[in-house]
Structure formats: C-alpha cells, structure tokens
C-alpha cells in the first residue's frame, strides 16, 4: 500500500509541475511587441514593450526556479531524502515533539538555502533591472533574519499545537485543532498591523490635510467608523504601490503605501479606499474567513484519518509511524484538494472585487477608480492581457480591462 501512495505522490508532484508550466506557456503566447488596440490610451508603445519584457523575464525566471525545485523534490522522494532526515532527528532525540521541530527545521533550512539565490536574483537583478527595487542588502538580510525568527516562533508553535491536539485529542483532534487555528487567525487578523507589520515597516499616522479630510469625509458618508489611517514606508523595498485594510470590528486600520500617496491624486486614493470599504460593507472579509475555516476543518478531518494510518509515513521511507512524516505525506497528497478549493476561492474573490468596484461607483468614484487602477497597473508593468485559463486558475482579481468594462457599464 505504501508503494501505491508513494507513486500517487510522485504523480501529483509531476502533474502539478507540468500543469503550471502549461499555464505559463499559455501566458507567454500572449506576449507581443505590438500594442493591442484595447490597450491604447492605457499603455503607450514604449511602456507596453517594457511590460512585455518584464513579463518575459519573470516567466523565464519562474521556469528555471520551479524546474530546479521540482527536481529537488523528486530527488528527495526517489532517493529517500525525507527518510534520511527522519533518521537524523530520531538519532538526536527520542522526544516526539522535538523530533517534529527538528525534522521540519531541517527541511526549512535546506529549502531556504536552495531558494535564497533565486530570491536574491529576483530582487537584485530582475526587479532592479526594471526600476522597481529599493531594497538594500541590509534590509534584505534583516528581513530574512526577522522572517526566520517569526517562522521558528509561530511555525514551531503551530506545529507543536497540532501534534499535541493529535496525541491528546483522539477523535476530537480536528475540532480542537480547528478551534486553536481559528483563534490564531482571528487574532492575527485583528492585530497584524500592531504586532507583526511594525517589525518590517514603519507606520506613521496620516497628517492633517486635504487627503485625510477627504478620506474621513467619505468614511462618514459611507457610515464607516474610521479612526486609524497610516502611511507605510513601502518605498524602502519597492516602487510598487498598494493600500489595504486590516483588522476586524473596532480594530480596523487603513494602511497606505507612501508610493501610493505620491503616485495617485487625492480623489483617486479615496476611490481605492471606497473599494476597500465596499468589501467591509458587503461583508466579504467575514465570508472569506468563514470559507477559510470550513476548508481548514475539512483539512484537519482528513489529516486525523491520515495520521492514524502508518502507510502514509512509510510511503516516504519511514520504518514506523511518525507524526511529522505522516504530516508531510498528507501535505503532498492534499495539494489537489487545496488546488480545487483555491479555484473556488478565486471565483468568489473575483465576484467580490466586482461588487466592491460597484460600491465605489455607487458613490460616483467609478471614473477615479479606473484612473487609479490604470496608473497602478502601468507603473507596476502589469500583464493586462493574461491568458483566460491563467486568470481562471490563479487570479483572485479580475483583470484591469474586465474591471474597467464593468465599471463603465455601471
């Protein structure tokens, strides 16, 4: 039985890799040096050519990096690399919890060492070449250090909690794990900008002026309780702009990238925020949270069954049932389920984006929202003509042209 599961895992890994490369090739088939008719007035010829070169560079880089990682995973599977790592950690300690921490710690270190050159190339070669990178070597290294520390604390804590729930919870494992992870997600949703974000970025309260007055005026009209508006120093890493809401209930905060404030006009920024407020008014955040928790509940229910079957651990070369090996095997086998659920999430998310656009348009911010989306897309050299198949499987937002058409029809 373990051999069957092993080859199912191989099949999933191979299919996933080939499927993603087919989607990349479909996207690359849309690359053209000539400015399409429907993009005239959005891109000029030179800027469009630059966007196509940026797309080609990223597609080529993705092909190389994903192929390399694919070969590493296959090597680990065929040459019993995971089983070797298991032998190493069981030789170091007999404590089940420490074994899990050490096992995934070894995999994390190995993965980081392999991916680090690719991350460096993406930041300091590709992003630098197209004028996006503002990250210094010091910032890059500090970000890495902070991410590692957070990974050890949060990732290690979650791993230990799930193992404890499995060993102590019996048939109630999935429910105990769900309640614990749900509490963690809600906490992070409410306090991310207070606890995690300041470790990486500086948040400065938006000063008095026309922008703050316009934002507060719209929030008042929309009946949206607002007290915290911050400017984030996104320009320390990239020229790309963004804005987002964080928190639930009275803990809501608006975060504006400094690059966004510099790039857009006041009315355009308000239009972007009107869109975000639309998500709250339509209760998209809560709907998304509920859907995510239902997915997590399903995952933990299936995980409980998998961890109780030694063949999952043995399929990766373990001589006996090991929690961490069963967890790893389950993660590889669960990826098709996760992929299918992700398609549903993307379909729902795209629908919600249209609804949030409609909300902003109902306050007569449709024109300004289109202008803002065009500016942000052009400045980030976005691919405005992706292949429909790639959009279906991967895009959580409609394309700019789809959103522009929908807003204009309203």
C-alpha positions in Angstrom: 0.0 0.0 0.0 2.8 2.4 0.8 4.2 1.9 -2.7 0.9 2.9 -4.2 0.8 6.1 -2.0 4.4 6.9 -3.0 3.6 6.8 -6.7 0.4 8.8 -6.2 2.6 11.4 -4.5 5.0 11.3 -7.4 2.1 11.6 -9.9 0.7 14.7 -8.0 4.1 16.4 -7.9 4.7 15.8 -11.6 1.2 16.8 -12.7 1.3 20.0 -10.7 4.6 21.0 -12.2 3.5 20.2 -15.8 0.2 21.9 -15.3 1.8 25.1 -14.1 4.3 25.1 -16.9 1.4 24.8 -19.4 -0.3 27.8 -17.9 3.0 29.7 -18.1 3.3 28.8 -21.8 -0.2 29.9 -22.5 0.6 33.2 -20.8 3.7 33.6 -22.8 1.8 33.0 -26.0 0.1 36.4 -25.4 3.4 38.3 -25.4 3.6 40.7 -28.4 5.8 43.6 -29.3 2.8 45.4 -30.8 0.5 47.5 -28.6 -3.0 45.9 -28.7 -5.9 48.1 -29.8 -7.8 47.8 -26.5 -4.7 48.9 -24.5 -4.2 52.2 -26.4 -4.8 55.0 -24.0 -3.6 52.8 -21.1 -0.1 51.9 -22.3 2.0 53.8 -24.7 4.1 51.8 -27.1 7.4 52.1 -25.2 5.8 51.4 -21.8 4.0 48.4 -23.2 7.2 47.0 -24.7 8.8 47.3 -21.2 5.9 45.5 -19.6 6.3 42.6 -22.1 10.0 42.4 -21.4 9.2 42.3 -17.6 6.7 39.5 -18.2 9.2 37.5 -20.3 11.9 37.9 -17.7 9.6 36.7 -14.9 8.2 33.8 -16.9 11.8 32.7 -17.8 12.9 33.0 -14.2 9.8 31.1 -12.9 10.5 28.3 -15.4 14.1 27.9 -14.2 13.4 28.2 -10.4 10.4 26.0 -10.4 12.1 23.3 -12.5 15.0 23.3 -10.1 12.8 23.0 -7.1 10.8 20.3 -8.9 13.9 18.2 -9.4 15.0 18.7 -5.8 11.6 17.3 -4.5 11.8 14.4 -6.9 15.3 13.6 -5.7 14.2 13.8 -2.1 11.4 11.4 -2.9 13.3 8.8 -5.0 16.5 8.8 -3.0 14.7 8.7 0.4 15.9 12.1 1.5 13.0 12.6 3.8 13.6 9.2 5.4 17.3 10.2 5.9 16.2 13.4 7.7 13.9 11.3 9.9 16.8 9.0 10.8 18.9 12.0 11.7 16.3 13.6 14.1 15.4 10.3 15.7 19.1 9.7 16.4 19.3 13.1 18.1 16.3 12.8 20.5 13.6 10.4 21.5 11.1 13.2 22.3 8.3 13.2 19.7 7.8 16.9 19.8 11.5 17.7 19.4 11.7 15.3 16.6 8.9 17.1 14.7 10.6 20.5 15.3 14.0 19.3 14.2 12.6 17.5 11.1 10.7 20.5 9.7 13.6 22.7 10.9 16.0 20.7 8.7 13.6 20.9 5.7 13.2 24.7 6.3 16.9 25.3 6.4 17.5 23.2 3.3 14.7 24.9 1.4 15.9 28.4 2.4 19.5 27.7 1.3 18.2 26.4 -2.0 15.7 29.3 -2.6 17.9 32.1 -1.3 19.9 32.6 -4.6 16.6 32.7 -6.5 15.2 35.3 -4.1 18.3 37.4 -4.4 18.2 37.2 -8.2 14.5 38.2 -8.3 15.1 41.2 -6.0 18.5 42.5 -7.1 18.6 41.5 -10.7 15.0 41.4 -12.2 13.3 44.0 -10.0 16.4 46.2 -10.2 16.6 46.0 -14.0 13.1 47.3 -14.4 13.4 50.0 -11.8 11.3 48.5 -9.0 13.8 47.5 -6.4 14.6 49.8 -3.5 15.7 47.1 -1.1 19.2 47.4 0.2 21.3 44.4 1.1 21.0 45.3 4.8 17.2 45.4 4.5 17.1 42.1 2.6 19.2 40.4 5.2 17.3 41.9 8.2 14.0 40.8 6.6 15.4 37.3 6.3 16.5 37.2 9.9 13.2 38.5 11.2 11.3 36.1 9.0 13.3 33.2 10.3 12.7 34.2 13.9 9.0 34.6 13.3 8.9 31.2 11.5 10.6 29.5 14.4 8.2 31.1 17.0 4.9 31.0 15.1 5.5 28.0 12.8 7.1 25.9 15.6 4.3 26.9 18.0 1.5 25.9 15.5 3.3 22.6 14.7 3.6 21.7 18.4 -0.1 22.6 19.0 -1.3 20.4 16.1 0.8 17.5 17.3 -0.4 17.9 20.9 -4.0 18.1 19.7 -3.5 14.8 17.7 -1.8 12.9 20.5 -4.3 14.1 23.2 -7.5 14.8 21.4 -8.4 11.4 19.9 -11.4 11.7 17.6 -11.9 15.3 18.6 -8.5 16.2 17.1 -9.9 18.0 14.1 -12.2 20.1 16.3 -9.5 21.1 18.8 -7.1 21.9 16.0 -9.7 23.9 14.2 -10.6 26.0 17.3 -6.9 26.7 18.0 -6.0 27.7 14.5 -9.2 29.7 14.1 -8.4 31.7 17.3 -4.9 32.3 15.9 -6.2 33.5 12.5 -8.7 35.9 14.1 -6.1 37.2 16.5 -3.6 37.9 13.6 -6.4 39.5 11.5 -7.1 41.9 14.3 -3.6 42.7 15.5 -1.3 42.0 12.5 -0.6 45.7 11.9 0.1 46.2 15.6 2.2 43.1 16.2 3.9 41.8 13.0 3.9 44.7 10.5 5.9 47.1 12.6 8.8 44.6 12.7 9.3 45.1 8.9 7.8 48.6 8.2 7.4 52.0 9.8 3.8 53.1 10.2 3.2 56.9 10.5 -0.2 58.4 11.3 -1.5 60.3 8.3 -1.1 64.0 9.0 -3.7 66.7 8.7 -4.5 67.9 5.3 -6.7 67.5 2.2 -6.1 63.7 1.9 -7.1 63.0 5.5 -10.1 65.3 5.2 -11.3 63.6 2.0 -10.9 60.1 3.5 -12.7 61.0 6.7 -15.5 62.8 4.7 -16.1 59.7 2.6 -16.0 57.4 5.6 -18.6 59.5 7.3 -20.9 59.4 4.2 -20.5 55.7 4.0 -21.2 55.1 7.7 -17.8 53.6 8.1 -16.2 54.0 11.6 -12.6 55.1 11.0 -10.0 56.3 13.4 -6.7 54.9 12.2 -5.0 55.9 8.9 -1.3 55.2 8.5 1.3 55.7 5.9 3.7 52.8 5.4 7.2 53.1 4.1 6.7 50.7 1.2 9.3 52.7 -0.8 12.1 51.2 1.3 11.7 48.0 -0.7 9.9 48.7 -3.9 8.4 51.5 -6.1 5.2 49.4 -6.4 2.1 50.9 -4.6 -0.7 49.4 -2.6 -3.3 50.1 0.1 -5.1 47.7 2.4 -7.4 47.5 5.4 -6.5 45.4 8.4 -8.4 44.3 11.5 -12.0 43.4 12.5 -14.6 45.3 14.3 -13.2 48.4 16.1 -9.7 47.4 15.3 -9.9 48.4 11.7 -6.9 50.3 10.2 -6.2 51.8 6.8 -2.7 51.4 5.6 -1.5 53.5 2.6 1.9 52.8 0.9 3.8 56.1 0.7 4.3 55.2 -3.0 0.5 55.2 -3.5 0.2 58.6 -1.9 2.9 60.0 -4.2 1.5 58.4 -7.3 -2.2 59.0 -7.1 -4.4 62.1 -6.8 -6.4 62.6 -3.6 -9.7 61.6 -5.3 -8.1 58.5 -6.8 -6.9 57.4 -3.4 -10.3 57.9 -1.9 -11.7 55.8 -4.8 -9.3 53.0 -3.9 -10.4 53.2 -0.2 -14.1 53.3 -1.3 -13.5 50.0 -3.0 -11.9 48.6 0.2 -14.7 49.9 2.3 -17.1 48.2 -0.1 -15.5 44.8 0.9 -16.4 45.6 4.5 -19.9 46.8 3.7 -20.6 43.6 1.6 -19.1 41.5 4.5 -16.6 39.9 2.1 -14.0 39.7 4.9 -16.3 37.7 7.1 -17.5 35.5 4.3 -13.9 34.8 3.3 -13.0 34.0 6.9 -15.9 31.5 7.3 -15.0 29.8 4.0 -11.3 29.5 5.0 -12.3 28.0 8.4 -14.5 25.4 6.6 -11.6 24.5 4.4 -9.3 24.1 7.5 -12.0 22.0 9.2 -12.0 19.6 6.2 -8.2 19.5 6.1 -7.9 18.6 9.8 -10.6 16.0 9.5 -8.7 14.3 6.6 -5.4 14.8 8.4 -6.7 12.9 11.5 -7.5 9.9 9.3 -4.1 10.1 7.5 -2.0 10.4 10.7 -3.7 7.3 12.1 -2.6 5.2 9.1 1.2 4.2 9.2 1.3 3.7 5.5 1.4 7.4 4.9 4.7 7.7 6.9 6.0 4.5 5.4 5.3 5.8 1.9 8.1 8.3 2.4 10.5 5.7 3.7 9.8 5.8 7.5 10.2 2.4 9.3 7.3 3.2 11.7 4.5 5.7 12.0 6.0 9.2 12.6 3.8 12.2 13.1 6.0 14.5 11.1 6.4 12.1 8.2 2.6 11.5 8.1 2.0 15.2 8.1 4.4 15.7 5.2 2.9 12.9 3.2 -0.6 14.3 3.8 0.5 17.7 2.7 1.8 16.4 -0.6 -1.4 14.3 -1.1 -3.7 17.1 -0.1 -2.4 19.6 -2.7 -5.0 18.6 -5.4 -7.8 19.2 -2.9 -6.2 22.6 -1.9 -5.9 23.5 -5.6 -9.6 22.8 -6.3 -10.7 24.7 -3.3 -8.4 27.5 -4.3 -10.2 27.8 -7.7 -13.5 28.2 -5.8 -11.9 30.9 -3.6 -10.6 32.7 -6.6 -14.0 32.7 -8.3 -15.6 34.0 -5.2 -12.9 36.6 -4.8 -13.3 37.9 -8.3 -17.0 38.2 -7.8 -16.4 40.2 -4.6 -14.0 42.6 -6.4 -16.7 43.4 -8.9 -19.1 44.1 -6.0 -16.6 46.3 -4.2 -16.0 48.2 -7.5 -19.8 48.7 -7.8 -19.9 50.0 -4.3 -17.3 52.7 -5.0 -19.1 53.5 -8.3 -22.4 54.0 -6.4 -20.7 56.9 -4.6 -19.6 58.3 -8.0 -16.0 57.2 -7.7 -16.0 54.9 -10.7 -14.0 57.2 -13.0 -11.4 57.9 -10.3 -11.2 54.2 -9.5 -10.5 53.4 -13.2 -7.8 56.1 -13.3 -6.2 54.8 -10.1 -6.2 51.2 -11.4 -4.7 52.2 -14.7 -1.9 54.2 -13.0 -1.1 51.4 -10.6 -1.1 48.7 -13.4 1.1 50.8 -15.7 3.6 51.8 -13.1 4.0 48.1 -12.0 4.2 46.9 -15.6 1.2 44.6 -15.0 0.3 42.0 -17.6 -3.1 43.4 -18.8 -3.7 40.6 -21.4 -3.2 37.3 -19.4 -4.5 34.1 -20.9 -8.1 33.4 -19.7 -7.0 30.0 -18.4 -4.3 31.5 -16.2 -6.8 34.1 -14.9 -9.3 31.3 -14.1 -6.9 29.2 -12.1 -4.7 31.9 -10.4 -6.3 35.4 -10.4 -8.1 36.5 -7.2 -8.9 39.7 -9.0 -10.5 40.3 -12.5 -8.1 41.8 -15.0 -7.9 45.6 -15.4 -9.8 45.5 -18.7 -12.6 43.4 -17.1 -12.9 45.8 -14.2 -12.8 48.8 -16.4 -15.6 47.5 -18.6 -17.8 46.5 -15.6 -17.4 50.0 -14.0 -18.1 51.8 -17.3 -21.3 49.8 -17.7 -22.4 50.9 -14.3 
